[in-house]
Amino acid sequence: MTPVTQRTLLSLSLRRGARRATRRARTTLIAAIALVGVVGCGSDSTGPGGGIAGKYNIVSVTGPQGTDNSAPFVVINQSVEGTLFRAEIASGFVTLGPAPGNRYSGDATINFYANNIFVGNDDSFGGFNSSGGVYTVSGTTITFTPDDQSQSPTTATLSGNTLTFTESEDDPTLGHIVVTIVLRK
């Protein structure tokens, strides 16, 4: 039997902490990145000649630590039970398809760190990128309903060529978290 070393204990602690932080971040990020689906049908126009279809890339993220305008975008950078956890979005996008189908898809790379040591990304923690869904438009609000019914619908605000997602969560450890993600076509 191999003796338990301090390094082994630290490694196990970081992995457990990373899983807890990942679950918390995942809840916030899934909704905030808007890589979840949408319901219904609707118009794909923002006005005369103003189609909303296209690819929108993340340009800024505002989280508990403030606004980050360059990749990687820091979402959470907070100490929990003596371990510093950081979740950052390396890149991400949402693509809105044209009417009448109003399909969307999206992807993001989200990296997780514990005490500034890389512990994995969204893929190594089971992934949570969306296979897509449908979206509806009502005025400046776009509602996204995922094909994966285990995920909840979310909304974004459209202004010109900019989509803005804002999500909040009350976390027992981290407190009230608000994350705003801005994407631009």
C-alpha positions in Angstrom: 0.0 0.0 0.0 1.3 3.4 -1.0 1.7 5.9 1.9 -0.5 9.0 1.7 1.7 12.0 1.1 1.0 15.6 1.5 1.1 16.0 -2.3 -1.5 13.2 -2.7 -3.7 14.9 -0.1 -3.3 18.3 -1.9 -4.1 16.7 -5.2 -7.3 15.0 -3.9 -8.3 18.3 -2.1 -7.8 20.3 -5.3 -9.8 17.8 -7.4 -12.7 17.7 -4.9 -12.6 21.5 -4.7 -12.4 21.8 -8.4 -15.5 19.6 -8.8 -17.4 21.7 -6.3 -16.4 24.9 -8.0 -17.1 23.4 -11.4 -20.6 22.5 -10.4 -21.2 26.0 -9.2 -19.5 27.6 -12.2 -21.3 25.2 -14.6 -24.7 26.3 -13.3 -23.9 29.9 -13.8 -22.0 29.5 -17.1 -24.5 27.2 -18.8 -27.1 29.9 -18.5 -24.8 32.9 -18.9 -23.0 31.7 -22.0 -26.4 31.0 -23.5 -25.3 27.7 -24.8 -28.6 26.4 -23.9 -31.8 26.3 -26.0 -34.9 28.2 -26.9 -38.6 27.7 -27.5 -40.9 28.4 -30.3 -40.8 30.1 -33.6 -40.6 33.8 -34.3 -39.3 36.5 -36.5 -35.6 36.6 -37.3 -35.6 40.4 -37.9 -34.7 43.4 -35.9 -36.4 45.7 -38.3 -36.3 46.5 -42.0 -33.2 44.7 -43.5 -31.9 43.9 -40.0 -31.5 40.1 -39.8 -30.2 38.7 -36.6 -28.9 35.5 -38.0 -25.1 35.0 -37.8 -22.3 34.1 -35.5 -21.9 36.1 -32.2 -18.5 35.8 -30.4 -17.9 36.6 -26.8 -16.3 40.1 -26.4 -16.6 40.6 -22.6 -17.6 39.0 -19.4 -18.6 40.7 -16.2 -18.5 38.6 -13.0 -17.8 39.1 -9.3 -14.3 40.4 -10.1 -15.5 43.0 -12.6 -15.4 43.2 -16.4 -12.9 41.4 -18.5 -12.7 42.6 -22.1 -10.1 40.2 -23.5 -9.8 36.4 -23.7 -9.5 34.4 -21.5 -12.5 36.0 -19.8 -12.4 35.5 -16.0 -15.8 34.5 -14.7 -14.9 33.5 -11.1 -11.7 34.1 -9.2 -12.5 33.4 -5.6 -11.2 31.7 -2.5 -13.3 28.9 -1.0 -12.3 27.1 2.1 -8.7 28.1 1.6 -8.5 27.2 -2.1 -8.4 29.8 -4.8 -10.8 28.8 -7.7 -10.8 30.4 -11.1 -13.1 29.7 -14.0 -12.3 31.5 -17.3 -13.8 31.3 -20.8 -11.1 30.9 -23.3 -13.5 31.5 -26.2 -17.1 31.1 -27.1 -19.8 31.8 -29.6 -23.5 31.5 -30.4 -24.7 31.1 -34.0 -28.3 32.1 -34.8 -29.8 30.5 -37.9 -32.3 32.2 -40.2 -36.1 32.0 -40.0 -38.2 30.0 -40.4 -36.3 27.4 -38.4 -34.7 29.8 -35.9 -32.1 27.2 -34.8 -29.1 28.1 -32.7 -25.9 26.4 -31.7 -23.0 27.4 -29.5 -19.7 26.3 -28.1 -17.2 27.5 -25.5 -14.0 26.5 -23.9 -14.0 27.0 -20.2 -10.9 26.3 -18.1 -10.8 25.7 -14.4 -8.0 26.3 -12.0 -7.4 25.6 -8.3 -4.6 27.6 -6.6 -3.5 28.7 -10.1 -3.0 25.1 -11.2 -5.0 24.0 -14.3 -7.3 21.2 -13.2 -9.3 20.7 -16.4 -11.7 22.3 -18.8 -15.3 21.8 -19.7 -14.5 18.7 -21.7 -12.6 17.0 -18.8 -15.5 17.7 -16.4 -18.1 16.1 -18.6 -18.6 19.1 -21.0 -21.7 21.3 -21.2 -21.6 22.8 -24.6 -24.9 22.9 -26.3 -25.9 20.9 -29.3 -28.4 23.8 -29.9 -32.0 24.4 -29.9 -34.5 27.0 -31.2 -34.9 30.7 -30.4 -37.8 33.1 -30.4 -37.7 36.9 -30.8 -40.0 39.3 -29.0 -38.9 42.9 -29.4 -35.3 43.1 -28.2 -35.6 39.8 -26.2 -34.4 36.5 -27.6 -35.4 33.4 -25.7 -33.3 30.3 -26.2 -34.8 26.8 -25.6 -32.3 23.9 -25.8 -33.0 20.6 -27.5 -31.7 19.0 -24.3 -34.8 19.3 -22.1 -32.7 18.9 -18.9 -31.4 22.4 -19.5 -33.6 25.5 -18.8 -34.5 28.1 -21.4 -32.6 31.5 -21.1 -33.0 34.9 -22.5 -30.7 37.6 -24.0 -31.2 41.2 -25.0 -30.4 42.1 -28.6 -29.2 45.7 -29.4 -27.9 46.1 -33.0 -25.3 43.4 -33.5 -24.8 42.7 -29.7 -26.3 40.0 -27.6 -26.2 40.4 -23.8 -26.9 37.5 -21.4 -27.2 38.2 -17.7 -27.7 35.4 -15.2 -27.7 35.4 -11.4 -27.4 32.6 -8.8 -27.5 32.4 -5.1 -24.7 30.1 -4.0 -24.3 29.0 -0.4 -20.6 29.3 -0.5 -19.9 32.1 -3.0 -23.0 34.2 -2.2 -25.1 36.1 -4.9 -23.3 35.8 -8.2 -24.2 37.9 -11.3 -22.5 37.1 -14.6 -23.1 39.2 -17.8 -21.7 37.9 -21.1 -21.6 40.2 -24.2 -21.4 38.7 -27.7 -21.0 40.6 -30.9 -21.7 39.7 -34.5 
